[in-house]
Amino acid sequence: MPVYNRYPVVLTHGDGAEVYDVQGRHFWDFLAGIGVNSLGYNHPAMQKVLADSAALIHTSNLFWTAEGIALSNKMAEITGGYLSLWSNSGTEANEAAIKLMRRYGKSVNKQAILSLTGGFHGRTMGSLSATFVAAYQEPFAPLVPDFYEVEAGNIEALKQAMEQHHPCGLMIESIQGEGGVVPLPEGYLAEAAAVARQYDCLLMLDEVQTGMGRTGQWFGFQHEKVSPDIITVAKGLGSGVPIGGMLAKPEIAQYFVPGDHGTTFGGNPLAARAGLCVIEWLEQGGLDHIQRVSGLLEQRLQQLVREYPDIVEGYRGRGLMWGLMVTAPAKDLVQAALDQGLILNAPKPHVIRLLPPLVVEEAGITAFYDILSTVLEQWRQGAH
């Protein structure tokens, strides 16, 4: 069905941060399946996961599996004791979180949920109700009631919303990915967490895009050392195998009882193995690698700003998640880069988003700079 504006490319295989199409053309992938292919393409550890999972891919959640237990235990170790509920995607994880916040709300006579301007939480009816973008919401109205928008970065607006709506939950992204790679103002997240506690409102951090090492820490919120009640993860956790997860503090998780939520495929042995594989890579030097190469990438972004100030106005982000702010139409620059073998995307008209595989090496960063420099130079010379 015509719901995607696809690039005119059919990809077939890859290795690391490099990928090829049916015509044999080579691309450097700086989008990674929209932040999903954390270990890139054809990673040997993921090859082993796929081979080892062949004997038991799925059982349903009527049964325990060793892989699912191991993934939940590992995530509890990373988070300091959060319980986990596995699903298949970020939007499903957010949907589960919305239900848990509402379930908690029943006990304290609250039902409103707040989310921030510019945020994106998914396309199911619940998560869409928390995504205040008219183009996404209006075709599908009426949406789920009692969701309210709060100006991002404005603590006073948040306090007013707390007083007015008496919410049971607050949904926040530490960096708004689909909103144009927009980090929250420094200190805002910690202040918002304090306000939520003051009003007995659960704080939910949507880490679907920023989690699992993308920013150089396990989660984006760790840069401000907050302690959310609920965390959602997906995308890079499975490195291409569909998985999402809602993680909650035990005292919050206990509001769910058998029958309150479910998923046929969530946390099956294949997905759990993939999650464990990514976590193992991050534990065994992956986070250090991200912090090192992200510094190299930021140096290249600084170079682009210096060399093309008429086109590149600046950059924002953290780790291996960056938005390049441009004066030219971002989609035109992205298309020109694709023609020269570099995969990027444009979440906003004047923002180019970079989400390379976490395994990207210096050679890939150099190639990114070389290709994008060529594209920008051609634009400057009027080749468009």
PyMOL commands that set and color helices and strands:
alter all, ss='L'
color gray80, all
select helices_A, chain A and resi 32-35+44-52+66-79+90-108+125-129+134-140+155-165+188-198+220-223+235-237+250-253+269-307+330-339+362-380
alter helices_A, ss='H'
color red, helices_A
select strands_A, chain A and resi 11-15+18-21+26-29+83-87+113-116+147-150+169-172+175-176+182-183+202-206+230-233+244-248+312-318+321-326+342-343+345-348+351-354
alter strands_A, ss='S'
color yellow, strands_A
deselect
rebuild
show_as cartoon
